[in-house]
Each structure stands twice: as structure tokens, then as C-alpha cells.
Amino acid sequence: MNDPQIDPFQLSALYKWGINKVELNDGKIINHCFPNPHFLSSEHDFIVAGKAWQLCRNDLFDPQKCGIDDLGGLWFVRGQLLRDFASLNKIETTPHLCRQDLEWDLWHLLTADDSDLTESDFNLLDYIASLSLDVDTNFNSIVETYQNNDSLHVPDIIIKSK
């Protein structure tokens, strides 16, 4: 089941988890597990990137538990937050770990080490995390914030490489 277009849960409503094999650019194959949406009963069953960011930043959740296999940490949550926020602005990207051949370093907020981020960077990330938790109410602010902060923009070379 390597085709991401196939919903494994359509095959059976009995599965509480689905597994999809994902091949990274380096040829490594990992199992990606995800919950069956038919069994998600509340917002507590799935944590969106903005909420994960807030929990980790407030020391309420260990960021090392966020990720895939042995790849995890606040940097991973930050990447998901930035990709989610870009998607809310109609800019969708693949995870940078799946397309390592691209020039991701141009997107500093995504690829910088946590120690290289400024207080202003963290404040911006905290702000977009809070906006992303209520998209319906905050939609205009989400668009305005994205448009007015170049550091949130996905570099053109990444967008054009789809």
C-alpha cells in the first residue's frame, strides 16, 4: 500500500491504525502509522501541529515524542507547523525529509537549528500556532500574517519543484 492516494481505511473499518510504507530519498523505507479517522472521537485523539507546538513550547509534552521513527524534536514540530500554515495559504509542500534534493535551506525558519532561531522567530511561530488552532475565526489574520512575513513564505524553488 505505497500509494498515498489509497485510503487504507476504506478497505476495512475494523482497523484502528493504518500503516503506509514511505520511501525517503536516501532509499530508506519507513513505516508511517496514522490513526483511522473513523475512530477519532474528539480533538484529543489527534494533535494538530499548532497544538503540538504549544504543548512542546510550554513543556507540557516531550518534543522528542513528535516525529517519525528516531527523527523527532521541536524542529520536527516546527516543520509541520510551517507546512500547515503555508497550506492554509494555499501553498502545499512535501515534507522536507522526503525531498532532500531540494534547496530547503532557503527556508530558514524550517531548517535552522533551534539554537539559531531568535526570540522574534519563536514569537512568530508561537503566534502562527495560536492562529492555526481556530482557522475559521482567524482566517483573515492567517492570510495577512503569511503575506506580511517573508520568513513564512515557502521559497519559489520549492514550490516550482512539485
Secondary structure, DSSP 8 states (H G I E B T S, - for coil): ---TTS-HHHH-TT-SEEEEEEE-TTS-EEEEEEE-GGG--SGGGS--HHHHHHHHHTTSS-GGGSEETTEESHHHHHHHHHHHHHHHTT-----TTT-TTS-GGGSHHHHS-GGG--HHHHHHHHHHHHHHT-HHHHHHHHHHHHHH-GGGS--HHHHTT-
